[in-house]
């Protein structure tokens, strides 16, 4: 996603109150919106995730 798309997605999540409704409004599947979300957290470097990693 480019910066403009990230911002638009972020605004939709805030406006809609969740990933699922934002995805419906944007015309994408919820996983697309959810996968964009780690970059919105403070102190998150590219590629970081809150999901546990398999060891």
C-alpha positions in Angstrom: 0.0 0.0 0.0 1.2 3.5 -0.7 1.0 6.3 1.9 -2.3 7.7 0.6 -4.0 4.3 0.8 -2.6 3.7 4.3 -4.0 7.0 5.5 -7.4 6.4 3.8 -7.6 2.9 5.4 -6.6 4.3 8.8 -9.3 7.0 8.6 -11.9 4.4 7.6 -11.0 2.1 10.5 -11.4 5.0 12.9 -14.6 6.3 11.3 -16.2 2.8 11.2 -14.9 1.6 14.5 -13.3 -1.6 13.3 -11.5 -3.5 10.6 -14.5 -5.4 9.2 -16.8 -2.5 8.5 -13.8 -0.4 7.2 -13.0 -3.3 4.8 -16.6 -3.3 3.6 -16.5 0.4 3.0 -13.2 0.2 1.1 -14.3 -2.8 -0.9 -11.5 -5.1 0.3 -11.4 -8.2 2.5 -10.8 -7.6 6.3 -7.3 -9.2 6.2 -6.1 -6.4 3.9 -7.1 -3.8 6.5 -5.8 -5.8 9.4 -2.5 -6.4 7.7 -2.0 -2.7 7.2 -2.6 -2.0 10.9 0.9 -2.8 12.5 2.4 0.3 10.9 -0.1 2.5 12.8 1.2 1.5 16.2 3.8 3.8 17.8 7.4 2.3 17.9 6.5 -0.3 15.3 9.2 -0.8 12.7 8.3 -2.1 9.2 7.6 -5.8 9.3 6.7 -5.9 13.0 3.5 -7.7 14.1 1.6 -8.3 17.2 1.0 -11.9 16.1 3.1 -14.5 17.9 5.8 -16.1 15.7 6.2 -19.8 15.3 9.5 -21.2 16.8 
